[in-house]
Amino acid sequence: MTEIDLDHESAKAVEALVYRLKNREPGTDDEVFALEYVTAMRGHGWRPTLAQRVPWQRVEGDSRLPDASKDGGAQYLAAKQALAQRREAQNADQEAARG
């Protein structure tokens, strides 16, 4: 079988379907075969849901930041430099206090 990362239940469902396809009687009606498989899945507790995919939306910047914008990278670098300067100042103050 092709290596695909599936949860245990999905992997077992795929395994069952592959088994049924390989051992299928020649000339079996496709619709009857599919109905039998779905019936077996329901017998094991599978239930279809009405869940639908959420449409993909492009998000500009990082929405986790309060001022996310197109220049978010520049804001990040400025914040990183300011943090580095504060750390240097703190280290200098600590060294001066030690004497």
Backbone torsions as a table, in degrees:
resi	resn	phi	psi	omega
1	MET	NA	147.5	178.2
2	THR	-65.3	140.5	-179.9
3	GLU	-74.5	108.0	176.5
4	ILE	-132.8	136.9	-179.1
5	ASP	-81.1	103.6	179.9
6	LEU	-121.2	152.7	172.7
7	ASP	-69.3	166.0	-173.9
8	HIS	-57.1	-45.4	-177.1
9	GLU	-64.9	-42.4	178.8
10	SER	-65.0	-40.6	179.0
11	ALA	-62.5	-40.1	178.1
12	LYS	-66.9	-36.9	178.2
13	ALA	-65.1	-42.2	178.1
14	VAL	-63.8	-44.4	179.4
15	GLU	-59.3	-42.4	180.0
16	ALA	-65.5	-41.1	-179.7
17	LEU	-67.1	-43.0	178.2
18	VAL	-60.4	-43.4	178.4
19	TYR	-59.3	-46.5	-178.8
20	ARG	-65.6	-37.6	179.0
21	LEU	-65.9	-41.5	-178.9
22	LYS	-67.9	-33.5	-176.4
23	ASN	-101.4	19.2	-177.8
24	ARG	-74.8	137.6	177.2
25	GLU	-67.7	135.5	176.5
26	PRO	-60.8	138.3	178.4
27	GLY	85.4	6.0	179.2
28	THR	-66.8	137.0	178.6
29	ASP	-64.6	127.3	-177.3
30	ASP	-59.6	-41.9	-177.6
31	GLU	-66.7	-41.6	177.9
32	VAL	-64.8	-42.0	178.6
33	PHE	-60.0	-46.9	-179.5
34	ALA	-64.1	-42.8	179.6
35	LEU	-62.8	-40.6	178.5
36	GLU	-63.6	-39.7	-179.6
37	TYR	-67.1	-45.8	179.1
38	VAL	-62.8	-39.6	177.7
39	THR	-62.2	-42.1	177.8
40	ALA	-64.1	-41.1	178.7
41	MET	-62.8	-42.1	178.1
42	ARG	-64.7	-34.4	176.9
43	GLY	-64.0	-24.9	177.9
44	HIS	-93.4	7.0	174.9
45	GLY	102.3	-3.3	179.3
46	TRP	-69.6	135.5	176.8
47	ARG	-133.7	128.5	177.3
48	PRO	-69.1	151.5	178.0
49	THR	-120.6	165.5	176.9
50	LEU	-94.0	15.0	-179.4
51	ALA	-61.7	139.2	179.4
52	GLN	-122.4	155.9	177.7
53	ARG	-67.3	143.9	174.5
54	VAL	-85.0	130.8	-179.5
55	PRO	-62.2	139.4	-179.3
56	TRP	-73.1	136.2	178.2
57	GLN	-130.0	135.7	177.4
58	ARG	-79.9	131.3	-179.6
59	VAL	-111.7	125.9	177.6
60	GLU	-81.8	131.9	178.7
61	GLY	71.7	-167.5	179.3
62	ASP	-104.0	111.3	-175.0
63	SER	-68.2	-11.2	178.5
64	ARG	-77.9	-15.9	178.4
65	LEU	-90.9	143.0	-177.8
66	PRO	-63.2	-37.0	-178.2
67	ASP	-110.6	48.9	-178.6
68	ALA	-64.6	129.6	-179.8
69	SER	-154.1	-177.2	-178.1
70	LYS	-65.5	-26.6	179.7
71	ASP	-96.6	31.5	179.7
72	GLY	-59.4	-33.6	178.7
73	GLY	-63.6	-42.0	178.5
74	ALA	-65.9	-40.1	177.9
75	GLN	-62.9	-40.6	179.3
76	TYR	-62.9	-46.3	-179.7
77	LEU	-63.7	-39.8	178.7
78	ALA	-63.7	-42.7	178.9
79	ALA	-65.4	-38.9	179.6
80	LYS	-65.3	-41.4	178.4
81	GLN	-66.8	-40.5	179.0
82	ALA	-63.4	-39.7	178.0
83	LEU	-63.8	-43.6	179.3
84	ALA	-62.0	-39.9	178.9
85	GLN	-65.7	-40.4	178.2
86	ARG	-64.7	-38.9	178.6
87	ARG	-64.5	-43.1	178.4
88	GLU	-61.4	-41.7	179.7
89	ALA	-64.9	-41.6	178.5
90	GLN	-63.9	-43.4	178.7
91	ASN	-62.6	-40.7	179.2
92	ALA	-64.2	-41.4	178.8
93	ASP	-64.6	-40.0	179.7
94	GLN	-66.7	-39.5	178.5
95	GLU	-65.8	-39.7	179.8
96	ALA	-66.9	-36.3	-179.9
97	ALA	-69.0	-30.9	179.6
98	ARG	-72.5	-29.0	172.0
99	GLY	101.0	NA	NA
